[in-house]
Amino acid sequence: MVVDVKEVTKNYVLKSGVVKALRGINLQVKRGEYISIMGPSGSGKTTLFNMIGGLDRPTSGSVLIDGMDLAKMSDRQLAWVRSRKIGYIFQTFNLIPVLSAQDNVALPMIFLGIKKDERIKRAAELLEIVGLGDRLTHRPHELSGGQQQRVAIARALANNPSIILADEPTGNLDLATGLSIVQILYRLKVERNTTVICATHDLKMVDVSDKLAWLRDGVIERMEERTTVTLSAGELEL
């Protein structure tokens, strides 16, 4: 398993009491699978996403990436895993406003010690893959929302990660643009054997997912293969 989540809980201590965001999550993901974590707002999707990505630590349980237990790692070790194993795509893009599309994509490569000429070349190649070969010098404010998300996808691929984590990647996009982003993510799975894990409530993800994990109140209620997915009226109103 490229991702193996075992009995993960996450509690947040607030003045008003303890919030149990995750309650004993188990999730296994094979290399090259496309998994969508579905659920309404507040269900724990982003919290689980952060556990898998090493952005936060579980209260109990373990998260294994290629057999490495993130919960037992130092901050330095976690940074190493994040920079080499995982590519992140965020709902809000998180591009650096003063950098061009090409420089935004090239930035993560600095942390691997890749030389400048190679960074620039590879960034251009990645932007070509996502259909932005003619937007290399454009800054984020000169790009549409869909184009900014494509830059974010290219940036996530910068260090050739084995896992892409996409947190609500279509949440700020219109229907047609969101569909194009879904198709790009699916191509990565098919053409590169990349493992794609999406935290989403976008039902467009159903068609491209191998499996869906239905999350509610910090618990995975069920796991389904795409071919056996059934939707209730409540789930259609995510």
matplotlib code that plots the C-alpha trace (Angstrom):
import matplotlib.pyplot as plt

x = [0.0, 1.3, -1.0, -2.1, -4.1, -4.7, -7.2, -6.4, -8.1, -7.7, -9.0, -8.9, -9.0, -11.1, -12.3, -15.8, -14.5, -12.9, -13.8, -13.3, -12.6, -11.6, -12.8, -10.8, -10.2, -8.9, -8.0, -5.8, -4.7, -2.8, -0.3, -2.0, -5.5, -7.8, -9.6, -12.2, -13.0, -16.5, -18.6, -20.3, -18.5, -17.3, -17.2, -13.4, -12.2, -9.6, -8.4, -7.9, -6.2, -3.8, -3.0, -2.1, -0.1, 1.9, 0.6, -0.8, -0.3, -2.9, -3.9, -3.6, -3.2, -0.7, -0.3, 2.1, 3.4, 5.4, 5.7, 7.0, 5.0, 4.5, 3.4, 6.8, 8.8, 10.6, 9.6, 12.8, 11.9, 8.3, 9.6, 11.7, 8.7, 6.5, 9.0, 9.7, 6.6, 3.6, 2.3, -0.4, -3.3, -5.3, -8.7, -7.3, -4.4, -1.8, 0.4, 2.9, 1.6, 4.9, 6.2, 5.3, 3.5, 6.9, 8.6, 5.8, 6.1, 9.9, 10.0, 9.6, 12.5, 14.9, 14.4, 15.7, 18.8, 17.9, 19.9, 18.2, 18.3, 16.8, 14.1, 13.1, 13.0, 11.0, 8.5, 7.9, 7.3, 4.8, 2.9, 2.7, 1.2, -1.6, -2.3, -0.5, 2.6, 1.6, 1.3, 4.8, 5.5, 2.0, 1.6, -1.4, -3.5, -3.2, -4.7, -8.3, -9.2, -9.1, -5.6, -4.4, -5.5, -3.7, -0.5, -1.1, -1.4, 1.9, 3.6, 2.3, 4.1, 7.3, 9.3, 7.6, 5.7, 4.1, 1.0, -1.1, -3.3, -6.1, -8.2, -11.4, -9.6, -12.7, -14.4, -13.8, -14.3, -17.3, -18.8, -16.9, -13.5, -14.0, -14.6, -11.3, -9.4, -11.0, -9.9, -6.3, -6.1, -7.5, -4.8, -2.1, -3.4, -3.7, -0.5, 1.9, 0.4, 0.2, -1.9, -4.6, -6.5, -9.1, -11.0, -14.2, -17.9, -18.0, -20.0, -18.1, -15.3, -17.4, -16.9, -13.1, -12.6, -11.6, -13.0, -15.0, -14.7, -17.9, -17.0, -19.4, -18.8, -15.2, -16.1, -15.8, -19.4, -18.6, -16.1, -17.4, -16.0, -17.0, -19.0, -21.2, -21.7, -25.2, -26.3, -29.1, -31.0, -29.1, -25.7, -26.9, -27.1, -23.5]
y = [0.0, 3.4, 4.9, 3.0, 4.8, 2.8, 3.7, 7.4, 9.8, 13.5, 15.6, 19.4, 20.8, 24.0, 26.2, 24.7, 21.1, 18.5, 18.3, 14.8, 15.5, 11.9, 8.8, 5.7, 6.1, 3.2, 3.7, 1.8, 3.2, 1.2, 2.8, 4.3, 4.4, 7.4, 7.8, 10.5, 11.3, 12.5, 14.2, 17.4, 20.4, 19.6, 15.9, 15.7, 15.5, 18.2, 16.9, 13.4, 15.0, 16.8, 13.6, 11.8, 14.8, 15.1, 18.6, 17.6, 14.7, 12.2, 12.1, 8.3, 5.7, 5.7, 7.0, 5.1, 6.5, 3.8, 2.0, 5.1, 6.1, 9.9, 10.0, 8.9, 11.3, 14.5, 17.8, 17.5, 14.0, 15.0, 17.9, 15.4, 13.1, 16.1, 17.4, 14.1, 11.9, 14.2, 16.9, 19.3, 21.0, 23.4, 24.9, 28.4, 27.7, 29.3, 30.7, 33.4, 36.6, 38.2, 35.1, 34.0, 30.7, 29.2, 30.4, 29.2, 25.7, 25.7, 26.9, 23.4, 22.1, 24.4, 22.3, 19.3, 21.1, 21.0, 23.5, 26.6, 25.7, 22.3, 23.9, 26.3, 23.6, 21.2, 23.9, 24.7, 21.1, 20.7, 23.8, 22.4, 19.2, 21.1, 23.2, 26.4, 26.3, 29.8, 31.3, 30.8, 34.4, 35.3, 36.1, 34.7, 37.9, 37.6, 34.1, 32.9, 30.7, 27.6, 28.6, 29.3, 25.8, 24.3, 26.1, 24.6, 21.1, 21.6, 22.8, 19.7, 17.6, 19.5, 16.9, 13.9, 12.8, 9.4, 10.8, 13.8, 15.2, 17.5, 19.4, 20.6, 21.2, 22.2, 24.1, 27.6, 26.8, 26.9, 23.6, 23.4, 24.5, 22.1, 19.3, 20.1, 19.9, 16.5, 15.2, 16.4, 14.6, 11.5, 11.7, 11.8, 8.5, 6.8, 8.1, 8.4, 5.8, 8.6, 7.9, 10.7, 11.3, 14.1, 15.5, 16.8, 17.0, 17.4, 14.6, 15.0, 13.1, 9.9, 9.2, 9.2, 7.6, 4.0, 4.1, 6.5, 6.9, 8.4, 10.4, 11.8, 13.1, 11.9, 8.3, 6.5, 5.2, 3.1, 2.4, 1.8, 0.8, 3.3, 0.6, 0.0, 3.6, 4.5, 8.0, 8.9, 12.1, 13.5, 12.8, 14.7, 17.8, 17.7]
z = [0.0, -0.9, 1.8, 4.9, 7.6, 10.7, 13.5, 13.2, 15.6, 15.8, 18.7, 19.1, 22.6, 22.7, 25.6, 25.0, 25.1, 23.0, 19.3, 17.9, 14.2, 13.3, 15.1, 14.2, 10.5, 8.4, 4.8, 2.4, -1.0, -3.6, -6.0, -9.0, -7.5, -7.7, -4.4, -3.6, 0.0, -0.1, 2.5, 3.6, 5.0, 8.6, 8.0, 8.6, 5.0, 5.2, 8.6, 7.1, 4.1, 6.5, 8.3, 5.0, 3.8, 7.0, 7.6, 11.0, 13.4, 14.6, 18.2, 18.0, 15.2, 12.4, 8.8, 6.6, 3.3, 1.4, 4.8, 6.6, 9.7, 9.6, 13.2, 14.4, 12.2, 13.2, 11.5, 9.4, 8.3, 7.5, 5.3, 3.4, 2.8, 1.8, -0.7, -2.4, -2.1, -2.1, -4.3, -3.0, -4.8, -2.7, -3.3, -3.0, -5.4, -3.0, -5.9, -5.1, -6.6, -7.7, -9.5, -13.0, -13.7, -14.7, -11.5, -9.3, -10.7, -10.5, -6.9, -5.2, -7.2, -5.3, -2.2, -4.0, -5.2, -8.9, -11.0, -12.3, -16.0, -15.3, -13.1, -15.8, -18.4, -16.3, -15.3, -18.9, -19.7, -16.8, -17.8, -21.4, -19.9, -18.2, -21.3, -20.3, -22.5, -23.8, -20.3, -18.9, -18.0, -16.8, -13.1, -11.1, -11.4, -15.2, -15.2, -14.8, -11.8, -13.9, -15.3, -11.8, -10.7, -13.7, -12.5, -9.1, -10.5, -12.5, -9.3, -7.5, -10.1, -9.9, -7.9, -9.5, -6.5, -6.2, -4.5, -5.4, -2.6, -3.9, -1.3, -3.0, -6.3, -8.1, -5.2, -6.5, -10.2, -12.6, -13.9, -17.2, -15.7, -12.8, -15.2, -17.1, -13.8, -13.0, -16.4, -15.9, -12.5, -14.1, -16.9, -14.2, -12.8, -16.2, -17.9, -14.9, -12.5, -9.9, -6.8, -6.6, -3.4, -3.5, -0.5, -2.2, -2.2, -6.0, -7.5, -10.8, -9.1, -9.0, -12.7, -12.5, -9.1, -8.5, -5.0, -2.9, 0.9, 2.4, 5.4, 8.0, 11.5, 11.4, 10.5, 7.1, 6.8, 3.8, 1.0, -2.5, -5.9, -8.6, -10.4, -7.3, -6.1, -5.0, -4.0, -1.6, -1.8, 1.2, -0.4, -3.5, -1.3, -0.1]

ax = plt.figure().add_subplot(projection="3d")
ax.plot(x, y, z, "-o")
ax.set_aspect("equal")
plt.show()
